[in-house]
């Protein structure tokens, strides 16, 4: 079980990360995507098509070239949409922020914080 001091420190870290510019930028970009009907439709269609094609492949069905092309075309549309590009770029910055925080935690601990926390040692 975590000590109260460690729980408070983790809570403070979480609050600081939530307030960081990179996380706030990502949350805004994510909200913009969620509010855009075209983005929602594109992502929903891509997910549904992926699940359908993957399921069929798992059952041993051969996919037609035209189906794969349709999937790739839709995937390209999704990944080229300006709001999605903005969100994806913001997510990269969040990951960099988290990586920097992990590095900052690792140095004074003299160990890899992520490995310790996964092992339940922290």
N, C-alpha and C positions, 0 to 999 in steps of 0.2 A: 504494500500500500504506500502511496505517496504521502510524504509529510505535508503538513499544511503550508509550510514555507515554500516547498517545491510546487505545490498546487497554485499558490498565489503568484509565484514567479512565472509559471506556465501561462496563467490567466493574463498577467501583465504583458507577456510576450505576445500572446494572441491578440490582445487589444492593440498593441503597438503595430503589429503586422496589419491588422484590419484597417488601421488609420493611415498606413503608409500610402504614398502617392501611387506606387505601382498597383497596389490592391484596389485603391479607389478608382484608378483609371480602368482597370479590368472590370470592376463591378459596373461602371458606367457603360463600357462597351458591351458587356453582357446584357445589360438592361436594354440598350439600343437594339441589339439583335432580337431580343424577346419581344420588343414592341413593334418590330417591322414584320408585317404579315408575309412579305415575300421571303425574308430570311427564314422565318418559322416554317413556311411551306417548303422551301428548298431543303432545309435540314430534315424535316419530317419525311419528305419523299425519298431523300437519299437513304435515311435509316431504314425505311420500309423496304426499299428495293434491295438494299444490302442484306437485310434479314431474309427476304424471300430467296434471293440468289444463293446465299450461304446455306440456307436450309435445304434447298434443292441439291446443292453440291454434296452436302453431308449425307443425303439419301442416295447418292450415287448417280444423280441425273447429270447429263452433259448439258452445259449451257450453250446456247447459240451465240455465235459471234456478235450478232445484232444486239443481244441482251447485254453482253459485256460492253459493247460500244455505248449503248444507252446509259449504262451505269457510269462508265468513264466520263461521258459527256456531262451527266448530272453532277458528278463529283467535281469536275472542273468548274462548272457554274457555281457550285457552293464555295469552293476554295478561292474563286476569283471575285466574289461579292465584296464590295468595299467595307461593309460593316463587319463581315466575318474576318476579313484581313486585319481590320483594326482590333477586333477582339483577340485574334490569334497572336498578334504582335504584343498586345497588352499581357496576354498569358505568359509569353516568353519572359517579359520583364518581371512578372510575379515569381516565376521559377528562379530567375536570377537573384531576386531579393531573398527568397527562401534559402537558396544555396549560399549566399553571403552570410546569412544569419547562422546557418549550420556551420560554416567555416569559423565564424566568430565564437560559436559555442565549443567547437572542437579544440581550438588552440588552448584555452585555459584548462580544459578538462584533460588534455593530453590523450584523447581518444576520440573515436568517431561517435559523435552524439547520436546519430541516427541508428547505428548498430547497437549502441547501449540501450536506447529507448525501445527498440524492437525486441531485445532480449529480456526486457522487463527489469533491467538493472538500475534504471533511473527512477 
